[in-house]
Amino acid sequence: MSTTNKNDILSKTNNLSKTNIQKNPHSVTKTIVTSPEIYEPVGPYSQAILADKTLYVSGVLGLDAEAQLVCGGAEAQTKQALENLRHVLEAGGASMESVVKTTILLGDMNDFQVVNQVYAEYFPKDYPARATYQVAKLPQDAAVEIEAIALSGDLVVAEAGPCPCART
């Protein structure tokens, strides 16, 4: 997504928020986010929801634009799922770097290592928090599904040591 489009989304969201705050200080804005770069949802859900500056991305699968699973098993599906995730993040004014939490659902925990290797290519540093589970079955018999929570807007990454309130 170009910087102009990202800025347009952020500007529109900020303007909506400002308008709602002026009318009612208790209003919140829920923005439906859709990327035309990936398949349409396979059920009654949104690709992502932007609430204030937090983007909640629904689980993405390793489907191509025609909603067909890519060939190549867990490795290829993970790559495609992460590309799909990138497109949705960009549509919501976010990026891979701004992801703070992911959840990975696997059809088979034996795919964990190969999924981890591909995942590390997309998140090479400042890793998001993450949980990985094996589930009984994924939509369309997919090998992997990935959901994410990200920050939308200008990102500042800071590192912190142990919590100052931690007892030693």
ChimeraX attribute file (.defattr): number of C-alpha atoms within 10 A of each C-alpha:
attribute: neighborCount
match mode: 1-to-1
recipient: residues
	/A:1	14
	/A:2	9
	/A:3	10
	/A:4	9
	/A:5	14
	/A:6	18
	/A:7	13
	/A:8	13
	/A:9	19
	/A:10	19
	/A:11	13
	/A:12	12
	/A:13	21
	/A:14	15
	/A:15	12
	/A:16	16
	/A:17	18
	/A:18	16
	/A:19	14
	/A:20	15
	/A:21	14
	/A:22	11
	/A:23	10
	/A:24	10
	/A:25	11
	/A:26	8
	/A:27	13
	/A:28	14
	/A:29	17
	/A:30	14
	/A:31	15
	/A:32	13
	/A:33	20
	/A:34	21
	/A:35	19
	/A:36	10
	/A:37	14
	/A:38	22
	/A:39	19
	/A:40	15
	/A:41	14
	/A:42	12
	/A:43	7
	/A:44	6
	/A:45	10
	/A:46	15
	/A:47	25
	/A:48	24
	/A:49	20
	/A:50	22
	/A:51	16
	/A:52	16
	/A:53	17
	/A:54	19
	/A:55	27
	/A:56	23
	/A:57	24
	/A:58	19
	/A:59	20
	/A:60	24
	/A:61	31
	/A:62	29
	/A:63	22
	/A:64	18
	/A:65	13
	/A:66	9
	/A:67	15
	/A:68	12
	/A:69	20
	/A:70	19
	/A:71	12
	/A:72	9
	/A:73	14
	/A:74	24
	/A:75	23
	/A:76	20
	/A:77	24
	/A:78	29
	/A:79	19
	/A:80	20
	/A:81	25
	/A:82	24
	/A:83	21
	/A:84	23
	/A:85	27
	/A:86	22
	/A:87	20
	/A:88	27
	/A:89	30
	/A:90	21
	/A:91	23
	/A:92	33
	/A:93	27
	/A:94	26
	/A:95	19
	/A:96	20
	/A:97	19
	/A:98	23
	/A:99	24
	/A:100	17
	/A:101	16
	/A:102	19
	/A:103	17
	/A:104	22
	/A:105	24
	/A:106	23
	/A:107	20
	/A:108	15
	/A:109	15
	/A:110	11
	/A:111	16
	/A:112	19
	/A:113	11
	/A:114	13
	/A:115	21
	/A:116	14
	/A:117	12
	/A:118	17
	/A:119	17
	/A:120	11
	/A:121	11
	/A:122	15
	/A:123	14
	/A:124	9
	/A:125	9
	/A:126	13
	/A:127	17
	/A:128	18
	/A:129	12
	/A:130	12
	/A:131	10
	/A:132	15
	/A:133	14
	/A:134	17
	/A:135	14
	/A:136	10
	/A:137	14
	/A:138	15
	/A:139	12
	/A:140	12
	/A:141	10
	/A:142	20
	/A:143	26
	/A:144	31
	/A:145	23
	/A:146	21
	/A:147	21
	/A:148	23
	/A:149	23
	/A:150	24
	/A:151	24
	/A:152	24
	/A:153	19
	/A:154	10
	/A:155	11
	/A:156	6
	/A:157	7
	/A:158	6
	/A:159	5
	/A:160	6
	/A:161	5
	/A:162	7
	/A:163	7
	/A:164	8
	/A:165	6
	/A:166	6
	/A:167	6
	/A:168	4
